[in-house]
Amino acid sequence: MLDHVSIPVSNLAASAAFYDKVLTPLGLARLTEREKTIGFGKKYPEFWLNHRPNMQETPLDTGFHFCLRAPDKEAVIAFHMAARENGGQCAGEPGDRQAAMTVYFGAFILDPDGNKIEAITFPKVDPK
């Protein structure tokens, strides 16, 4: 359904360094760099940082977040740990959660600008 997502950041270089570390466990790498935007992805840019030097501070509970798929629980934990070790904040510890239709394993972080990001993985189903 979605092709890509873009988020505003106040300091492009600092945010790019943060996301270099946070997105690596999810299999995403920096693919495109322009003067005011940087794109991360696997084969093409799916996640964009857009420099907005005059942006207002993001309120803590806007109700907005986006979610990235992780290959397994270890990647979710590594995503969360990398965020915490590089200036992000915990917005939900790694753990099992109940979604609308299934249980999943996920974690939430706030990046240095207050953008809320989740990483999730779904349990492997035994095809008996």
C-alpha positions in Angstrom: 0.0 0.0 0.0 2.6 2.6 1.0 5.7 3.2 -1.2 7.7 5.4 1.1 7.5 7.7 4.1 9.2 11.1 4.8 9.8 12.7 8.2 11.0 16.2 9.1 14.3 16.6 10.9 15.9 19.8 12.3 19.5 18.6 11.8 20.0 16.5 8.7 23.5 15.4 9.4 22.8 14.4 13.0 19.6 12.6 12.1 21.3 10.7 9.3 24.0 9.5 11.7 21.2 8.4 14.1 19.3 6.6 11.5 22.4 5.0 10.0 22.7 3.1 13.3 19.0 2.6 14.1 17.9 1.3 10.6 20.8 -1.1 10.1 19.3 -3.9 12.2 16.1 -3.6 10.0 18.2 -4.1 6.8 17.9 -0.5 5.7 20.9 1.5 4.5 21.5 5.1 3.3 21.0 5.0 -0.5 20.5 8.6 -1.6 21.8 11.9 -0.4 20.8 15.3 -1.6 21.3 18.8 -0.1 18.1 18.7 2.0 17.0 15.1 2.0 18.5 11.6 2.6 16.8 8.4 1.6 17.2 4.9 3.3 16.0 1.6 2.0 16.8 -1.9 0.8 16.6 -1.6 -3.0 15.3 2.0 -3.3 14.7 4.8 -0.8 11.6 3.9 1.3 12.4 6.1 4.3 13.3 9.8 3.8 14.7 12.4 6.1 13.8 16.0 5.1 15.7 18.9 6.5 13.4 21.4 8.2 15.8 23.7 10.2 12.9 25.9 11.5 10.5 23.1 12.5 8.7 23.4 15.8 9.4 20.8 18.5 7.2 17.7 18.0 4.6 17.3 20.7 5.0 14.1 22.7 1.6 12.6 22.0 0.4 13.6 18.5 -1.0 10.1 17.9 1.2 9.8 14.9 3.8 7.1 14.4 4.9 4.8 11.6 6.1 1.3 11.8 8.9 -0.5 10.0 9.1 -4.3 9.6 11.9 -6.2 11.2 13.1 -9.7 10.2 13.0 -11.1 13.8 12.9 -10.3 17.5 16.6 -9.7 17.7 16.4 -7.0 15.0 13.6 -5.2 17.0 15.7 -5.3 20.1 18.8 -4.1 18.2 16.7 -1.2 16.7 15.5 -0.2 20.1 19.0 -0.4 21.7 20.6 1.5 18.9 18.1 4.3 19.3 18.6 4.5 23.0 22.4 4.5 22.6 22.4 7.2 20.0 20.2 9.9 21.4 16.7 8.4 21.0 14.2 7.8 23.8 12.2 4.7 24.7 8.5 5.1 23.8 7.7 1.4 24.4 10.1 -1.4 25.4 10.5 -4.4 23.1 7.9 -7.0 23.8 4.8 -8.9 22.7 1.8 -6.8 21.8 -1.7 -7.6 20.7 -2.7 -6.1 17.3 -6.1 -6.1 15.8 -5.7 -9.6 14.3 -2.6 -11.2 15.8 0.2 -10.9 18.4 3.4 -9.3 17.3 6.8 -8.3 18.9 7.6 -4.6 18.7 9.3 -1.6 20.2 8.7 2.1 20.0 11.3 4.9 20.0 11.3 8.7 19.7 14.1 10.1 17.5 16.0 13.2 18.5 13.2 15.4 16.9 10.4 13.5 18.7 9.2 11.4 15.7 7.7 8.2 17.0 8.9 5.1 15.2 8.0 1.4 15.8 9.7 -1.7 14.6 7.8 -5.0 14.6 8.1 -8.6 13.6 5.3 -11.2 13.5 5.7 -14.7 14.9 6.5 -17.5 12.5 3.4 -19.8 12.1 3.9 -23.5 12.2 2.2 -24.8 9.0 1.2 -28.1 10.5 
